[in-house]
Amino acid sequence: MHELSLAAEIVDVALKVADDSGAAAVTTVHITMDPASHVDRSVLSEAFEIAAAGTRAAEATLDVTVERCATGGVVVTAIDVNP
């Protein structure tokens, strides 16, 4: 299940942004997922919840947009934080 390792990387990026901005929590992580990426959206969402558990991203929402992207995979496009 590569979705779990992908979700862990997404959470790591979100937590780094929170650290860099001094934020108390991550509220939303926006990603773009290429349809050709073969990533299962629902499995990724569940994996995100698992990876974020016990972190400042635990209550965060994963906002997924499915559209073609240059990488052909999954890209973090924005991270919303709560100061």
C-alpha positions, 0 to 999 in steps of 0.5 A: 500500500504505497498510499500510506508512505505517500500520506506520511510524506504529505504529513511531513511536508505539512508539519514542516510548513507549520514549523516554519510558520510557527503555527499551532495546527495544520487545518487543510492540506490541498493536493492535486492528484493526476488520474494516471497516478494510480493512487486510490483517493479513498485509501489515500484519505484514510492513510492521511488520517493514520499518518496525521494521528497524534500530530498537529495535522491530526484534525486536518482535512485532505482536499484532493483535486483530480486533474492532470499535473506535470509530475503525473503523480501527487503534488501538495499545492497548498497548506492551510494552518491555524496560527 
